[in-house]
């Protein structure tokens, strides 16, 4: 017996096949484990993956998201090295020069009177 197909179901299948390689912000947020607002914020600050906007609808291409994730990869940090001491100011005689502080409160200035 031939299967009867609903014409609306056929159209829905065709539409879903057009957007097969795209994610909605809700799907992307769920995949990253963050809120949709976080995804929007990352777009606002140009930190997130590239997106496609069709009218008011926003979509993320799956391949672009994968490429963006790969671009976020960073190498492992190097082992901690001991810090080198900063060179200090030295007088030509070889004696270290003591640091002097600026005392802004002791500067002479207008006293605020109209005399």
C-alpha positions as CSV (number, residue, x, y, z in Angstrom):
1,X,0.0,0.0,0.0
2,X,1.6,3.4,-1.0
3,X,2.3,5.7,1.8
4,X,0.3,8.9,1.9
5,X,2.4,12.0,2.6
6,X,1.1,15.2,4.0
7,X,2.0,18.1,1.7
8,X,2.8,20.3,4.7
9,X,5.2,17.6,6.1
10,X,7.0,17.6,2.7
11,X,7.4,21.4,2.8
12,X,8.6,21.3,6.4
13,X,11.2,18.7,5.4
14,X,12.3,20.8,2.5
15,X,12.7,23.9,4.7
16,X,14.6,22.0,7.4
17,X,17.0,20.6,4.8
18,X,17.8,24.2,3.7
19,X,18.8,25.1,7.3
20,X,20.4,21.7,8.0
21,X,24.0,23.1,8.5
22,X,22.9,26.0,10.7
23,X,22.3,26.4,14.4
24,X,19.9,28.8,16.2
25,X,21.2,30.9,19.1
26,X,19.2,28.6,21.4
27,X,21.0,25.5,20.0
28,X,24.4,27.2,20.2
29,X,23.8,28.3,23.8
30,X,22.7,24.8,24.8
31,X,25.8,23.3,23.1
32,X,28.1,25.7,25.0
33,X,26.2,25.4,28.3
34,X,25.5,29.1,28.5
35,X,22.4,31.4,28.1
36,X,21.2,32.9,24.9
37,X,22.0,36.3,26.4
38,X,25.7,35.3,26.7
39,X,25.7,34.3,23.0
40,X,24.2,37.8,22.2
41,X,26.7,39.5,24.5
42,X,29.6,37.8,22.8
43,X,28.3,38.9,19.4
44,X,28.0,42.5,20.7
45,X,31.6,42.5,21.8
46,X,32.7,40.7,18.6
47,X,34.0,37.7,20.6
48,X,31.7,35.0,19.4
49,X,31.5,32.9,16.2
50,X,30.3,34.6,12.9
51,X,26.6,34.6,12.3
52,X,24.1,34.9,9.5
53,X,21.0,37.2,9.9
54,X,18.0,36.6,7.7
55,X,15.4,39.2,8.5
56,X,15.2,39.0,12.3
57,X,16.3,35.4,12.6
58,X,19.9,34.7,13.5
59,X,21.7,31.5,12.5
60,X,25.2,30.1,13.1
61,X,26.8,27.9,10.4
62,X,28.1,24.7,12.0
63,X,31.4,24.8,10.1
64,X,32.0,28.5,11.1
65,X,31.3,27.6,14.8
66,X,33.8,24.7,14.5
67,X,36.4,27.0,12.9
68,X,35.9,29.7,15.6
69,X,36.3,27.1,18.4
70,X,39.6,26.0,16.7
71,X,40.8,29.6,16.5
72,X,40.3,29.9,20.3
73,X,42.8,27.2,20.9
74,X,45.9,28.4,22.8
75,X,49.1,26.4,23.5
76,X,49.8,25.2,27.0
77,X,51.5,27.9,29.1
78,X,55.2,27.4,29.7
79,X,56.5,26.3,33.0
80,X,56.8,29.1,35.5
81,X,60.2,30.6,35.3
82,X,61.8,32.5,38.2
83,X,61.4,36.2,37.9
84,X,64.5,38.3,37.3
85,X,65.2,41.2,39.6
86,X,64.6,44.6,38.1
87,X,67.7,46.7,37.8
88,X,67.8,49.5,40.4
89,X,68.9,53.1,39.8
90,X,72.5,53.3,40.8
91,X,74.7,56.4,41.4
92,X,77.9,56.4,39.3
93,X,79.7,55.8,42.6
94,X,77.9,52.4,42.8
95,X,75.6,53.5,45.7
96,X,71.9,52.7,45.2
97,X,69.8,55.9,44.9
98,X,66.9,55.9,47.4
99,X,63.4,56.3,45.9
100,X,61.8,59.6,46.5
101,X,58.1,60.1,47.0
102,X,56.2,63.1,45.6
103,X,54.2,64.8,48.3
104,X,51.4,66.5,46.4
105,X,49.8,67.9,49.6
106,X,52.9,69.9,50.4
107,X,53.0,71.8,47.1
108,X,52.3,75.5,47.3
109,X,49.2,76.5,45.5
110,X,46.2,78.8,45.7
111,X,44.7,78.9,49.1
112,X,41.2,79.5,47.9
113,X,40.9,82.9,49.4
114,X,40.2,86.1,47.4
115,X,42.8,88.2,49.2
